[in-house]
């Protein structure tokens, strides 16, 4: 069944309300270029803060108008909220997105999403770089898992990004010629460990005071450089 916009908004809005941990509407709407909705729906933040009964209606209106104005951005925002601001697991989120005709996002591989994020780095850096950090962490975690799976590297699903990257670095060690490159890669394991801390304590993934723009840009670019190097190694030795 193809759902109309009102029904999509009602179902997705209810899903957010019923499972929300905390949604930072001001920053998230700004990051996805829907900040004008804060003026159109002025009760959104206030009703959330005070726990007023019209909060639910405000959220549904946000979903409705964002999809109406820019469907692709809207579904990316909704998926971000469901992933980072609710207690729903991946299967429930994917099911909800598919049922509401948001499969346009689910047909993209993690590699596609990560490359899209990197290709849009300039606009993200000019807007909300700390949001880019949060999203980059999520996608890099999935990407490293996929890289490990590709080479039958064993790992536990709940292992942190730095642990996964360490296992991958050990795997490609025999293909690295210089000791300096090996040293840089080992230092990047520590980089990813600190990236976990940045994501958990300095982004909107939780109720944090976010990192400043200058440092966010530096961290983003260094993490992206690691991915570029790994891709070049993959292309040289495994394709």
C-alpha positions as CSV (number, residue, x, y, z in Angstrom):
1,X,0.0,0.0,0.0
2,X,1.3,3.4,-0.9
3,X,0.7,5.7,2.1
4,X,-0.2,9.3,1.7
5,X,1.9,12.0,3.3
6,X,-0.4,12.5,6.3
7,X,-0.4,8.8,7.2
8,X,3.4,8.6,6.8
9,X,3.8,11.6,9.1
10,X,1.4,10.2,11.7
11,X,3.2,6.8,11.8
12,X,6.7,8.1,11.8
13,X,5.9,10.9,14.3
14,X,4.3,8.4,16.7
15,X,7.3,6.1,16.4
16,X,9.6,8.9,17.4
17,X,7.4,10.0,20.3
18,X,6.9,6.5,21.7
19,X,10.6,5.6,21.6
20,X,12.4,9.0,22.0
21,X,15.3,9.3,24.4
22,X,16.0,13.0,23.5
23,X,15.8,14.8,20.2
24,X,17.7,18.1,20.0
25,X,15.3,19.6,17.5
26,X,17.0,22.9,17.1
27,X,20.4,21.5,16.1
28,X,19.0,18.5,14.1
29,X,16.6,20.6,12.0
30,X,19.4,23.1,11.4
31,X,21.8,20.3,10.3
32,X,19.2,19.0,7.7
33,X,18.3,22.5,6.6
34,X,14.8,22.5,8.1
35,X,15.5,25.2,10.8
36,X,12.8,27.4,9.3
37,X,10.3,24.9,10.8
38,X,11.2,26.2,14.2
39,X,9.5,29.4,13.3
40,X,6.6,27.7,11.5
41,X,6.0,25.3,14.5
42,X,7.1,27.5,17.5
43,X,5.6,25.2,20.1
44,X,7.9,22.3,19.1
45,X,10.8,22.9,21.5
46,X,8.7,24.5,24.3
47,X,6.1,21.6,24.3
48,X,9.0,19.1,24.4
49,X,10.7,20.9,27.3
50,X,7.5,21.1,29.4
51,X,6.1,17.7,28.4
52,X,2.9,19.4,27.0
53,X,0.3,17.3,25.3
54,X,0.7,19.1,22.0
55,X,4.3,18.0,21.6
56,X,3.1,14.9,19.6
57,X,1.2,17.1,17.1
58,X,4.2,19.4,16.7
59,X,6.5,16.4,15.9
60,X,4.0,15.1,13.3
61,X,3.8,18.5,11.7
62,X,7.6,18.6,11.5
63,X,7.6,15.2,9.8
64,X,4.8,16.3,7.4
65,X,6.3,19.6,6.3
66,X,9.9,18.3,6.0
67,X,8.8,15.4,3.7
68,X,6.6,17.8,1.8
69,X,9.5,20.3,1.3
70,X,12.5,17.9,0.7
71,X,11.7,14.2,0.8
72,X,15.3,13.0,0.6
73,X,16.6,15.3,3.3
74,X,13.5,14.5,5.4
75,X,14.0,10.8,5.4
76,X,17.7,11.2,6.1
77,X,16.8,13.3,9.1
78,X,14.1,10.8,10.3
79,X,16.5,7.9,10.0
80,X,19.1,9.9,11.9
81,X,16.6,10.6,14.7
82,X,15.5,6.9,14.8
83,X,19.1,5.7,14.9
84,X,20.5,8.2,17.5
85,X,17.6,9.5,19.5
86,X,15.4,6.5,20.1
87,X,15.7,3.1,21.7
88,X,14.7,1.2,18.5
89,X,17.0,-1.4,17.0
90,X,18.2,-1.5,13.4
91,X,15.6,-4.0,12.3
92,X,12.7,-2.0,13.7
93,X,14.1,1.2,12.1
94,X,14.6,-0.4,8.7
95,X,11.1,-1.9,8.8
96,X,9.6,1.5,9.7
97,X,11.5,3.2,6.9
98,X,10.5,0.6,4.3
99,X,6.9,0.7,5.3
100,X,6.8,4.4,4.8
101,X,8.3,4.3,1.3
102,X,11.7,5.5,2.4
103,X,13.5,2.6,0.7
104,X,15.3,5.2,-1.4
105,X,17.7,5.4,1.6
106,X,17.9,1.7,2.3
107,X,19.0,0.9,-1.3
108,X,22.2,2.8,-0.7
109,X,25.1,0.8,0.6
110,X,27.1,2.0,3.6
111,X,29.9,2.8,1.2
112,X,27.6,5.0,-0.8
113,X,26.4,6.8,2.3
114,X,30.0,7.3,3.5
115,X,31.1,8.6,0.1
116,X,28.1,10.9,-0.1
117,X,29.0,12.3,3.3
118,X,32.6,12.9,2.4
119,X,31.7,14.4,-1.0
120,X,29.4,16.9,0.9
121,X,32.1,17.8,3.4
122,X,32.3,21.4,2.4
123,X,28.6,22.1,3.0
124,X,28.7,20.2,6.2
125,X,31.8,21.9,7.4
126,X,30.3,25.3,6.6
127,X,27.1,24.4,8.4
128,X,27.2,22.0,11.3
129,X,30.6,20.2,11.3
130,X,29.9,18.4,14.6
131,X,26.9,16.8,13.0
132,X,29.2,15.5,10.3
133,X,31.4,14.0,13.0
134,X,28.5,12.1,14.5
135,X,27.3,10.7,11.2
136,X,30.9,9.9,10.1
137,X,31.4,7.8,13.2
138,X,28.3,5.7,12.5
139,X,29.2,5.1,8.9
140,X,32.9,4.4,9.6
141,X,31.9,1.8,12.1
142,X,29.7,0.0,9.6
143,X,32.4,0.4,6.9
144,X,35.2,-1.1,9.0
145,X,32.8,-4.0,9.8
146,X,32.2,-4.6,6.1
147,X,35.9,-4.5,5.4
148,X,36.5,-7.1,8.1
149,X,33.8,-9.3,6.7
150,X,35.3,-9.0,3.2
151,X,38.5,-10.6,4.4
152,X,37.0,-13.0,6.9
153,X,38.4,-11.2,9.9
154,X,36.6,-12.4,13.0
155,X,35.0,-9.8,15.3
156,X,32.1,-9.4,17.7
157,X,29.2,-7.2,16.6
158,X,29.5,-5.0,19.7
159,X,33.2,-4.2,19.3
160,X,34.2,-0.6,19.2
161,X,35.6,1.2,16.1
162,X,39.2,1.2,17.3
163,X,39.2,-2.6,18.1
164,X,37.8,-3.3,14.6
165,X,40.3,-1.1,12.9
166,X,43.2,-2.7,14.9
167,X,42.2,-6.1,13.6
168,X,42.0,-4.7,10.0
169,X,45.5,-3.1,10.4
170,X,46.9,-6.4,11.6
171,X,45.5,-8.1,8.5
172,X,47.0,-5.7,6.0
173,X,50.3,-5.4,7.8
174,X,52.1,-7.8,5.4
175,X,51.2,-5.5,2.5
176,X,52.7,-2.4,4.1
177,X,56.3,-1.7,3.0
178,X,57.6,1.1,5.3
179,X,57.9,1.1,9.0
180,X,56.7,4.7,9.1
181,X,53.4,3.8,7.4
182,X,53.0,1.0,10.0
183,X,53.6,3.5,12.8
184,X,51.1,5.9,11.3
185,X,48.5,3.1,11.0
186,X,49.1,2.1,14.6
187,X,48.7,5.7,15.8
188,X,45.4,5.8,13.9
189,X,44.1,3.0,16.2
190,X,44.5,5.4,19.0
191,X,42.9,8.1,16.9
192,X,39.8,5.9,16.4
193,X,39.7,5.1,20.1
194,X,39.6,8.9,20.8
195,X,37.0,9.3,18.0
196,X,34.7,7.0,20.1
197,X,35.0,9.4,23.0
198,X,34.4,12.4,20.8
199,X,31.2,10.9,19.3
200,X,29.9,9.9,22.7
201,X,30.8,13.0,24.7
202,X,31.1,15.9,22.2
203,X,28.4,15.4,19.6
204,X,24.6,15.3,19.5
205,X,24.6,11.5,19.8
206,X,23.9,12.2,23.5
207,X,22.9,15.2,25.6
208,X,26.3,16.9,25.3
209,X,28.0,20.2,25.0
210,X,29.2,19.9,21.4
211,X,32.8,20.3,20.1
212,X,33.8,23.6,18.5
213,X,33.8,23.9,14.7
214,X,37.6,24.2,14.3
215,X,38.4,21.0,16.1
216,X,35.4,19.2,14.4
217,X,36.9,20.0,11.0
218,X,40.3,18.7,11.9
219,X,39.0,15.4,13.3
220,X,36.7,14.9,10.3
221,X,39.5,15.4,7.8
222,X,42.0,13.1,9.6
223,X,39.4,10.3,9.8
224,X,38.6,10.7,6.2
225,X,42.3,10.5,5.3
226,X,42.5,7.1,6.9
227,X,39.6,5.8,4.8
228,X,41.2,7.1,1.6
229,X,44.4,5.3,2.5
230,X,42.6,2.0,3.2
231,X,40.7,2.3,-0.1
232,X,44.0,2.7,-2.0
233,X,45.4,-0.4,-0.3
234,X,42.3,-2.4,-1.1
235,X,42.4,-1.3,-4.7
236,X,46.1,-2.1,-5.1
237,X,46.2,-5.6,-3.5
238,X,42.7,-7.0,-3.4
239,X,41.0,-6.0,-6.7
